[in-house]
Amino acid sequence: MKNLSMKLRMRSRAFTLIELLVVIAIIAILIALLLPAVQQAREAARRSTCKNSLKQLGVAIHNYHDTHGIFPHNYDASRSPGQVGCSVSWISMTLPFMDQAPLYNKMNFDDITNTSGSTSSFPGMDSVSNDSARTTTIPILLCPSNPQPKLTSSAMHYDFSGSGGNSRALQAARTDYVGSMGYIWTGWKDCSDTGSNGAPWVDAGRDITHNDLSRVGGIFWYRGSARIRDIVDGASNTIAIYENHHWNFSKKFPSEVNKCAAWISPLGAIDTHTSSINADPEEIAGGNGADDTRCTNWSSSHVGGAHGLLTDGSVRFVSENLDLGINKALVTKAGGETLGEF
């Protein structure tokens, strides 16, 4: 009798198949409920890291300004017809102030020839002597939310000299943060809505230092950069650096990096503001799938907007629904606009 009661108690402790399925279902539901929270927590951490990177860049450009009396120099030699000069991005010049002095010392700013022995439109930056520097990834320049490769893929070669016979297909490390040029079209006239937003064209034949078209100019320029005293609108009202993830062809394919995304290039490290934040390049180009982000605005892999560094060193997350008029006021240093809420 005693043995029989023990067997009955042992049977009562066992799970039935239905009970087991119910437990599994409950665990699955709990996981489904927890997974979005975990993903949100991870994205919040990535956004915090991205924001911190921009703050560090803000400290770097201000330390440069304290040392040289001007924000980091940017110079695009291809914008100087008939001139021979070394193309230098503002990021290249900022390297010693962002704990990258060894990389800066490794760069050759005197080499103005490419592999063919001819002067390139981007002298210095596409020279063999800078191959190692060009492909060096700088963590502070990469947003952790961006799924794109750290180097341009083999399908996305660089052609720093345009389409000439002396060009050399190159890979380069990307940047997710660009210096604000202001509110201009920069000479690119192949956008579907060119001129509709009232932004002026700037071409290579003009004096395109930061003093030219100062009303619509930003902190950085094709040939030069601004000083604190040039920011008439106020440092707390002017964007210095913002996120641009350089979507190639379409934001639907974020794994492809646009060819202008190199931190070493003055063209890749500077951009324009003539479309909405996070706008799809394919839609801007009229749906023809053009490989061109020169008409785009801020872009990020964060939901709802992108980060921007104000010239006073503070970082704001700006909504992708930002009005273009406020955007223009934000990115110009002496536009005289009234800045609304953003």
Secondary structure, 3 states (H helix, E strand, C coil): CHHHHHHHHHHHHCCCHHHHHHHHHHHHHHHHHHHHHHHHHHHHHHHHHHHHHHHHHHHHHHHHHHHHCCCCCCECHHHCCCCCCCCECHHHHHHHHHCCHHHHHHCCCCCCECCCCCECCCCCCCCHHHHHHHCCCCHHHCCCCCCCCCECCCCCCECCCCCCCCCCCECCEECCEEEECECCCCCCCCCCCCCCCCCCCCCCCCCCECCCCCCCECCEECEEECCHHHCCCCHHHCEEEEECCCECCCCCCCCCECCCCECCCCCCCEECCCCCCCCCHHHHCCCCCCCCCCCCCCCCCCCCEEEEEECCCCEEEEECCCCHHHHHHHHCCCCCCCCCCC
